[in-house]
Amino acid sequence: MRLAGLDMAWRPDCNPSGLAVGTLKAGNVLLTHWSVAQRNVNELVFELANHTLDGIAIDAPLIINNASGQRACEAELNRVFRSAKAGCHPSNLSLYPDAPSVALANLLRGMGFVHLGKARRFMFECYPHPSMVELFGWRERLLYKRGSVQERKEGQVALASALRSLQTAKLGLSIPDDMQNRLEPDYIRSLKGGAVKDNEDALDALMCLYIAALYATGVEGYCFGDIQNGYVWVPKGLA
């Protein structure tokens, strides 16, 4: 089964998105493609189609119907994960009247992908922060997106260590030697400028790929909201 995790930029025509693609087989997901690049919605669809995917987990709001405030799924998720500081920001039509992520989801639907589908060609919205809290047994979300550049890099080092630990998990994550550098402490600490954010996007995409694999193998999860008005799927703790 070919799966992908997409850490989609809010403005993909101006900012890069992270993409991780892998093959799920016999209780293991093997990373086969890992990139961070600026791609508009049509370019993203073209690339995803070229990977001949069976399923994809996307870190971005795929359904937005509410005019203001937050989606019901966001309010539900925040009630569960607020204490872990892993809640999500609000999405609405006032803030995002023409959200590229919604356009992407609609195009994927036209290609046969089904929201929260139970067979091949599924797609779903995920959120890495609460997923990490659940999977790694953390009391609070990891701070790798805020603070000084040094603090963000040290956060990435900690996240990379957690991702490497998945190599020996019940659902294994295999990363080829030629792709290991994004997870290496020395490499992360050497990053400068925009490369710091690029590596953050890559790590998030890898987390999304693993979440897609958990969903594909039938792991129990929270499903906040619904496919009519927006939802977020979060795997339940395996730690």
C-alpha positions in Angstrom: 0.0 0.0 0.0 1.4 3.4 -1.0 0.7 6.2 1.5 1.7 9.8 2.0 1.8 12.4 4.6 1.5 16.1 3.6 2.4 19.0 5.8 0.6 21.6 3.6 1.5 25.3 3.7 -1.4 27.7 4.4 -0.3 29.5 1.2 1.3 26.7 -0.9 1.8 29.1 -3.9 4.2 31.1 -1.7 5.6 28.7 0.9 6.9 25.2 0.8 5.0 22.1 1.8 6.5 18.9 3.2 5.7 15.6 1.6 6.7 12.1 2.8 5.7 9.0 0.8 6.1 5.4 1.9 5.1 1.8 1.3 3.2 -0.1 4.0 3.8 -3.8 4.0 3.8 -6.5 6.7 3.7 -4.1 9.7 6.3 -1.7 8.4 6.2 1.6 6.5 9.2 2.2 4.4 10.0 5.9 3.5 10.6 6.1 -0.3 10.3 9.9 -1.0 10.8 12.9 1.3 10.8 16.4 0.0 10.1 20.0 0.9 9.2 22.4 -2.0 6.9 25.2 -3.0 4.0 23.7 -5.0 0.7 25.3 -5.7 -2.5 23.2 -5.4 -2.4 21.9 -9.0 1.3 21.0 -8.7 0.5 19.2 -5.4 -2.3 17.2 -7.1 0.0 16.3 -10.0 2.8 15.1 -7.7 0.4 13.1 -5.5 -1.1 11.5 -8.6 2.4 10.5 -9.8 3.0 8.6 -6.6 -0.1 6.4 -7.2 -1.3 6.7 -3.6 -3.7 4.5 -1.8 -4.1 6.9 1.1 -3.0 10.3 2.4 -3.0 12.1 5.8 -2.9 15.9 5.4 -2.1 18.5 8.1 -4.4 21.2 6.9 -8.2 21.9 7.2 -9.9 19.9 4.4 -13.5 21.0 5.1 -14.5 24.5 6.2 -18.1 25.5 6.3 -18.4 27.8 9.3 -18.5 31.5 8.7 -16.6 32.5 11.8 -15.2 31.1 15.0 -13.7 27.6 15.1 -15.0 24.4 13.6 -16.8 22.0 15.9 -14.0 19.5 15.4 -11.4 22.0 16.6 -13.4 22.8 19.7 -13.8 19.1 20.5 -10.1 18.4 20.0 -9.1 21.4 22.1 -11.2 20.2 25.0 -9.3 16.9 25.0 -5.8 18.2 24.4 -5.8 21.7 25.9 -4.1 20.5 29.0 -1.3 19.1 26.8 -1.0 22.5 25.0 -1.8 20.6 21.8 -4.9 22.3 20.7 -5.4 23.8 17.2 -6.0 27.2 15.7 -9.5 28.1 14.4 -10.4 27.7 10.7 -13.4 29.6 9.2 -14.5 31.1 6.0 -13.8 34.6 7.2 -10.1 33.8 7.7 -9.8 31.4 4.8 -12.5 32.1 2.2 -10.7 30.2 -0.5 -8.5 27.8 1.5 -6.1 26.0 -0.8 -6.3 22.9 1.4 -10.1 22.7 0.8 -9.5 23.0 -2.9 -6.9 20.2 -2.7 -9.4 18.0 -0.9 -12.0 18.6 -3.5 -9.6 17.8 -6.3 -8.6 14.6 -4.5 -12.2 13.7 -4.2 -12.5 14.0 -8.0 -9.6 11.5 -8.2 -11.6 9.0 -6.1 -10.2 9.7 -2.7 -12.8 9.4 0.1 -12.8 11.3 3.4 -12.0 8.8 6.2 -12.4 6.0 3.7 -12.2 2.5 4.9 -10.5 1.0 1.8 -7.9 2.2 -0.6 -8.0 5.8 -1.8 -8.7 7.3 1.6 -7.7 10.8 2.8 -8.1 12.5 6.1 -7.1 15.6 8.0 -4.6 14.9 10.8 -2.8 17.1 13.3 0.7 16.1 14.4 0.8 17.8 17.9 -1.9 15.8 19.6 -0.8 12.7 17.7 2.7 13.0 19.1 1.3 13.5 22.6 -0.7 10.3 22.2 2.0 8.2 20.4 5.0 9.1 22.5 3.2 9.5 25.9 4.2 13.1 26.3 2.5 15.3 29.0 2.7 18.3 26.7 3.4 19.0 23.0 7.0 19.4 22.0 8.0 23.0 21.4 9.9 22.9 18.1 8.0 25.6 16.2 8.5 28.6 18.5 11.2 30.3 20.4 14.7 31.2 19.3 16.3 29.5 16.3 18.5 27.5 18.8 15.4 26.4 20.8 13.6 25.4 17.6 16.5 23.4 16.4 16.8 21.6 19.8 13.1 20.9 19.6 13.7 19.3 16.2 16.5 17.2 17.6 14.0 15.8 20.2 11.3 15.2 17.6 13.8 13.5 15.3 14.8 11.2 18.2 11.2 10.3 18.8 10.7 9.6 15.1 13.7 7.3 15.0 12.3 5.4 18.0 9.4 4.3 15.7 11.8 2.1 13.9 11.3 -0.5 16.6 7.6 0.2 17.2 4.8 -2.4 16.6 4.2 -0.5 13.4 7.8 0.0 12.2 9.1 3.1 10.4 12.1 2.4 8.1 14.1 5.3 6.8 16.8 4.6 4.2 20.4 5.6 5.0 20.4 8.3 2.3 17.4 10.0 4.0 18.6 9.8 7.5 20.4 13.2 7.6 17.2 15.2 8.4 17.1 13.2 11.6 20.7 13.6 12.6 21.4 16.0 15.6 24.5 17.5 14.0 22.7 18.2 10.7 19.8 19.8 12.5 22.1 22.0 14.6 24.0 23.1 11.5 20.9 24.5 9.8 20.5 28.2 9.1 17.9 30.5 7.7 15.0 29.0 5.8 16.6 25.5 6.1 15.4 25.4 9.7 11.8 25.7 8.7 12.2 23.4 5.7 13.5 20.6 8.1 10.6 21.3 10.4 8.2 20.8 7.5 9.9 17.6 6.5 9.7 16.1 10.1 6.0 17.0 10.2 5.4 15.3 6.9 7.1 12.2 8.1 4.8 12.3 11.2 1.8 12.6 8.9 3.0 9.6 6.9 3.2 7.5 10.0 -0.3 8.7 11.1 -1.6 7.6 7.6 0.0 4.2 8.2 -1.6 3.8 11.6 -5.0 4.7 10.1 -4.5 2.2 7.3 -3.7 -0.6 9.7 -6.9 0.0 11.7 -5.4 1.5 14.9 -8.0 3.0 17.2 -8.3 6.8 17.0 -10.3 9.8 18.0 -12.4 11.3 15.2 -13.3 14.8 16.2 -16.1 16.3 14.1 -17.6 14.8 10.9 -17.2 14.8 7.1 -20.0 17.3 6.7 -18.5 20.2 8.7 -14.9 19.2 9.2 -13.0 16.6 11.2 -9.6 15.7 12.5 -8.4 12.1 13.1 -5.9 11.5 15.9 -4.5 8.0 16.8 -5.0 6.9 20.3 -2.0 6.3 22.5 0.4 3.5 21.8 3.1 4.5 24.3 
